[in-house]
Structure formats: C-alpha cells, structure tokens
Amino acid sequence: MSFQKAKTNDPAAVLAALSALLGDRLTVSLPIREAHCRDESWHPNVTPDAVAFAETTEEVAEIVKICGAHVFPVIAFGTGTSLEGHISAPHGGLSLDLSRMNRVLKVNAEDLDVHVEAGVTRKALNVHLRDAGLFFPIDPGADASLGGMAATRASGTNAVRYGTMRENVLNITAVMADGSVVRTARRARKSAAGYDLTRLLVGSEGTLGVITELTLRLYGIPEAISSGVVSFAKFENAIDAVIETIQAGLPMARIEFLDEVQVAACNRYSKLELPETPLLLVEFHGTEASVAEQATRFGEITTAHGGGDFNWATKAEDRTKLWEARHNALYASLALAPGKQGLITDVCVPISRLAEAIKGTKDDLAASNIVAPMVGHVGDGNFHLIMLVDPANAAEVAEAQAIHDRMVMRVLSLDGTCTGEHGIGEGKMKFLEAEHGEGVAVMRAIKQALDPHNILNPGKIFSL
Amino acid sequence: MSFQKAKTNDPAAVLAALSALLGDRLTVSLPIREAHCRDESWHPNVTPDAVAFAETTEEVAEIVKICGAHVFPVIAFGTGTSLEGHISAPHGGLSLDLSRMNRVLKVNAEDLDVHVEAGVTRKALNVHLRDAGLFFPIDPGADASLGGMAATRASGTNAVRYGTMRENVLNITAVMADGSVVRTARRARKSAAGYDLTRLLVGSEGTLGVITELTLRLYGIPEAISSGVVSFAKFENAIDAVIETIQAGLPMARIEFLDEVQVAACNRYSKLELPETPLLLVEFHGTEASVAEQATRFGEITTAHGGGDFNWATKAEDRTKLWEARHNALYASLALAPGKQGLITDVCVPISRLAEAIKGTKDDLAASNIVAPMVGHVGDGNFHLIMLVDPANAAEVAEAQAIHDRMVMRVLSLDGTCTGEHGIGEGKMKFLEAEHGEGVAVMRAIKQALDPHNILNPGKIFSL
C-alpha cells in the first residue's frame, strides 16, 4: 500500500484562504518559517511554506479543512524540542503552531486530573498546579508542550514510577484529517467502550490528527522526596543494582544512569564534583518513613553490587542542582566539543539485556575516536547516546551513523525497540520494518484510512 | 460508512476446508455450539455454525484465511465469562476456541514479564508463577483467559493500584483479518516506535484481530498484605472516604464498595456476618512497615467520615474468605432470587461524580420493586449493578432496562463512560455514539480498513 503523495494544487489559493481566516496570524516570514522546522536533532530540515498560529480547536479544524481541500501538508508544532526530525516539512506545507493555545482549562483536584490546551508546557502546568499541592510527573528534560509530548509518546526520568504519556493521558481532543473534532474518551479513569483512540493518537506524531486539548492525570506532591548519587567502578555493576532494585519492587521515582563520559561532561558544565565513574542518580517519593525505608534498601542493594557510599541531597536546593545537571546533560555533552554536532539517539530493551546492549555500543565506540556520553532511564531499560561529530568530517559522520545503526539493530536483536521515547520521525523510519514486520502494514492501513490524502505530517513514521 | 454484511457464500465449503485442516477439532455438535455462545450476561445469544479448537498461532492464521476466503464470521472464544454478549454469533460463523492454547511460554523473572498463549487463565498463570514469587494482578473476578481479558480490556479489584489490561500488556501476537500474524511490540517496557497497536487490540473485542499470544507485566508478591472491612451508615460517607484516600495518594491495592443489598447477599451466600450497611473492603500491599502506615492513615480517613471500627483479616485464610465472598458477589446476588436473571451492568465516572451517579440509580431503584445489589471498584470510579428480574415478567424486564439506560445516560452526563470494564459487545452498542460522537466514525474507519469484509466478530461494538 502506498500513499498518495501530498501535493498542493494551488499554494497561492490555500495561503489566501488561510490568511482570510487568520489575518496576521498566518506568516510566510523566512526566519519564522526556519524557526519552525528546527528541532534539537541532528537531522537536516526543510522549511514549511507558511506558519499559522492557532488559538482554538475550532480554528484548527478550519485550518485543517482548508489545507485538506488543497492537499496542503499540516505539521503541528509545539515547542520544537523533538529529536527525530518530527517538524521538518519535506513536502512543504503549513507549520501549525499551537503555542498560543496555552490555557490550563480546568483543574479537577478531587479527580486528580487537569484539562489543558495542547500548547501548555509541562513546566507552566507545574507552576500552575503548585499551590494545589499537585504535579504532573512526565519529564522529558526539555520544557516541551503537553500536546507535543503526547504526540511523541514522551516519557523521561519519572517514567519508572509514574509511566509515560501513554499512561497519563485520559483523553485527547484532536482535529482529524477531514476537519472533524474528536474527543477520544471521557474523564473516567478507565473505560472499555470501543477502540482506544487515546492511545492511538498518543505517539502518532501528528500523522493521524492534530492534538488541540488533553486531559492529564495528576499526582499529589509527595510528602517527602529524597535524592542521591552512588558511583560504581564498572557500568555492569550499576546495571545489576538496577535490575535487583526493580525486582525487589522498590517504588523508585527516578533511577538514572550516567556513564563516566557523561559524568565528566556534567561536572564541567554544571560545576559539580562527582567521581568520574559510572553512577546512578536516584529519587524516592513517599512519606518520610517510606522514603527512609526505600533508601535503606536501595543502599543495601548498591553496596552488594560494589557501589560506593551514597551521597544524599537532603536539601531542596542540592536536589534541584543535581537534577538540573541531569536535565542539562545534552547541553553539557555538546559543550564538550564546541563546533561539533550531537548525533542523539535513544533505544530501550528489557532490563535483563541492558548491560549487553550498553556493552556492544561501548565496544563500538572504543574502537572509534568518537566521544559519546551515555545517559539512561535505566529502570525502564531506556538509554540515550550523544555522539559528538564534526558535520564537515564526512568520515566521522559516516562512522557515527554506522555505530548508531548497529546500536539499533543490536537492540532489536535483544527484543528491544528502536526508540524508547524520542519517536520515529524521519530519523528512525528505516528501522520501523525491522522492528514491526507485518505490523507496519497495519499502521499504514490505519494512516490511509484516517488520512487518505496524507496531509498530516507527511513523510514521518512512514516514507511516502 | 457501512460495513459489507458478513455473508457466507458456501457454508459447506468452508466447513469442509476447516475440517480438512483440523480433523475432529472442528465440530458442529449442538451442545458444544450452544456452550460457545453463552456468556454470563443477560443478553440473548445465537449459536455459531461450528466450533474449532485451535492449538497454535499458525493454525489460527490458517483458520482465519479459510474463513476470510468464504466471508465466514470468526468469533474468538476464551472461557465464555464475558458480560455484554461478546461471543454470540448473530451472523453465524465459527466460534474459534483458544482454550487449548494454554501454555505459559516463558517467564522472564528479571524483567518481570511473562509470555503466554491466549488461552491461559489468570488463575492458572498465578499458580504457575507462585514459586517464582511473582504474580499477575489483573483480576476481573471470573477465571477468564488472558486473551479474553486483553480483548475486553478487563480490570477488576486491583486496577486502582496496578492498572488494567491496558497498562499490563507489553505486546500481543494477533492474527489479523487477512490471516497475517502481527506481533504488536517488543518486550521493552516502553517504546515510541509507531502507532500503539498493542493498545488498539486491547479492548477491540475480537473485531480487529484474534489474540493468540501475549506478553504481560508481572509484579513481585508483596512482602506484606493486609485486608480489612469498614462499614458506614450511608454510602455517601463511604464514597467521601474513598475520594480523600485517593487524593492522599495512599497506594491502595484494592478499595471495593458494597452496598447494603450486596452485603446482605454476601452474608447469606458466603456465610459471613458483616453489618448490613454500605462498606468498604480494602487491601494494602507493601513492606510490613508501609502496610501498617497505610492502614493507620486509611483508618484516620474513614473515622473522619463516620466509618465504624476497622475489622482486620490478618490471617491469610480470613483474607481469602473475604475476597472469595467479594468474587462471588455475582453468584451471591443471583442466589437472592432463584429463577430470576441478573441484568448486570457496569459504568465508570470521575470519582468526584461517583456519589451523584450512585444516588441517581439508587433513587430509581427505590421507586421500583427491583432488588439490585451494587458493588464497585470505587477507587477507579467504577461500579456494577445487578438487577434481579424475572425474564417472564415483561413489565419488570422493561422497567429494569429503563433504569439501566437512565443509569448509563446519567453517567455520560457526568463525564463518565458507559462501561468501565465489561466492554461494548452487543449490550452497550446503542450508547457508543452518545459517548464518542465523531469518534465512532474513526473507530468504524479503522475497522473497515483492517477487516473490510467484517469477518471478525461481526455485530459487536458496531451494528452492521
């Protein structure tokens, strides 16, 4: 099955119609268009023909109808922090910027949920919630928009405890390719009423519908939080400690792995003095008593696996400093080699295969000259690699890409996935078939059924 | 969009082809056919033309290909414990019995997952896992097959802590309508690689694919478990206590509501001596210390809401007796009025609307002569009603159906769902549009794309 190529029959007409609807909220300014196709990845990008700033779901529906009538691509845009070329416009079209849809519509404190517009960012939401004693845990590092996080099935450091966007979106309001507005579910915690359209849209990367609003699960801010760091001589010991921790059912809120290269980068960038060996950075949430109990048990496990002393960040500001350093790991890595580009990727395996997956990549890197910090949400079996390469050095780029491809294929051979949380976008398209086999035909059939003219983010997930 | 009506052009030919493949594992015996369309619901059922007993995924694929070639309906069958007429054969066809696919294929203890065939029942799995110190928590009451539980997006008493089948299926192997075999995902805990086919099949009620194998998440058997019962004078107080418990973030493993009618039924059926007023039946999982802490806090909350003394089931056998009584609630209810039938239904609302939803239904019941025990997984906002009616009394049946329909529409007006865990089947089809609006067109488009001849469980979820 192949898609009809998205093809505009009359670009001037579609821009005129959009302009009539949006006035100066439609722009063809080159700097604005360029800013709307640049994400944080290493993938080349193509500028869209125009950028629209939408303000309501109804307006998004009108925009999609106009673009649909002209077979003009529509690429939803949140904050531009995705990592696999999701917002590039390889077939031209409209970048549909949702950042002005940034209202928190309703906090339902009794039900622990919130209804937001898609352009609200996760940090803005948490600022809004703080006085109510609530928070939204999903934390991909960047201050991404919640619509974009749903579209890419984002997760991050807290997923080991709270799940990913998959588990934390109660319903989505989306504009489909035909301009119809669908609310995927009610606000009930669970439902067995029909196909799970919520989970179909979560992770669909703007190819099945434009997410305009969503209802998210919330959690009470824990009574007690404590964070700490423990170092290991060898990464294998750290991973063994993680496996035993997960098996013991310790309800870790976060359990992050940094390799020695990443630790050195963070020390330099964030002015820390951590031992430059592999480490685990962890956080516990609970009551005072349960957090203390978890920490004790975790300490026993790490000690049994050769971990060093546990360094606690008991004060809130020390904790913040540590997690800010973790969140800035990407920027710290890039700062290791100014002028170089970061070839960033993420994969995820069953945790029993994690050491094997990491070792294979580390051996590959050791045989090259490429500097590549590694960091992972290891409680989920998910890890990231940032290979620093000189874009002008074709041999280095080719070597990094070969290491990348071997890393992904190794992970697939270990029953893992080519991406744990960054998505397919343009960057991982070539692995979709290797991962899903016959499943790709099912995905294509769904795309064809819901977007027959392929106007929604064409050229992502699947090639045309 | 309307479906092509499933229509066999040559029943003798399809049965001959199936017989050639299966030998005596294809039967047209009337008692066997009748046993394969009877579920535990009040809906009338239609017998299939034949029953096939499949033993492997490959065999299921061959069966579906043969049926597809003849446009002969295929209705997957696990244990026959569903509750909305899922296994009836309104258009004839083949009941595809998967109960002989009952092998536990692989326990991955380090990864806390297990790969099973679809016919393994939840109790059989837990027996298999016990020595490994692991368990699978999803517990719909009946000893259903895991394939059937996935197909209906089952949940039950533990969902408040461990989630539903939606959260606990890592991947599915399914035979699609064209006979292709799809494995929906790898064994990694999370993935952002393409559309979420796992969640699309979970809850699809056999209409998109026949689930033949699945990988499920497991959990360590808790170090400490304690259960208890607390009674309230009024159901509203019990519900307020639940809301405060959930808001406080207490990690309840189970929190069940039984109304006074249900308590009386359980007392009689299971030989208990509980006060015949509304009650909460709860369970805590954790370490000894954390379970004690949770119980103390829960006791404070219930006392503040007028709850009576907390009765603990500290001994394992007392705990088992209590939960067996809960699991037998349906049979206890039916035993209240021998000869009557149970009109069983389930709905789910945001918990802030739970008291309102329950009160509306209780007022309706009070104005009738219908006896109707009520029981709920109230931590999720989910509750069930069993109206006892005499099938020969048309007026009583009509009154019960009117109460049922008002209950569902009331729940929809409270942003709830027409079914929390039983599914749509035949019984809730008329509410699908009211709940999902434009979303139904999306569901139909997916069904049409993946099963264009409508051979997979036709006449369920959607009418033809």
Interface residues (C-beta under 8 A of the other chain):
Chain A: N108 A109 E110 D111 L112 D113 T152 R153 A154 S155 A159 G163 T164 R166 E167 M176 S180 V181 V182 R183 T184 A185 R186 R187 A188 R189 K190 S191 A192 A193 G194 Y195 D196 L197 R199 L200 V202 G203 S204 L208 Y219 G220 P222 I243 I246 Q247 A248 G249 P251 G286 T287 A289 S290 E293 C348 V349 P350 I351 S352 D380 G381 N382 L412 D415 G416 T417 C418 T419 G420 E421 H422 G423 I424 K428 F431 L432 E435 H436 G437 E438 G439 V440 A441 V442 M443 A445 I446 K447 Q448 A449 L450 I461
Chain B: N108 A109 E110 D111 L112 D113 T152 R153 A154 S155 A159 G163 T164 R166 E167 M176 S180 V181 V182 R183 T184 A185 R186 R187 A188 R189 K190 S191 A192 A193 G194 Y195 D196 L197 R199 L200 V202 G203 S204 L208 Y219 G220 P222 I243 I246 Q247 A248 G249 P251 G286 T287 A289 S290 E293 C348 V349 P350 I351 S352 D380 G381 N382 L412 D415 G416 T417 C418 T419 G420 E421 H422 G423 I424 K428 F431 L432 E435 H436 G437 E438 G439 V440 A441 V442 M443 A445 I446 K447 Q448 A449 L450 I461
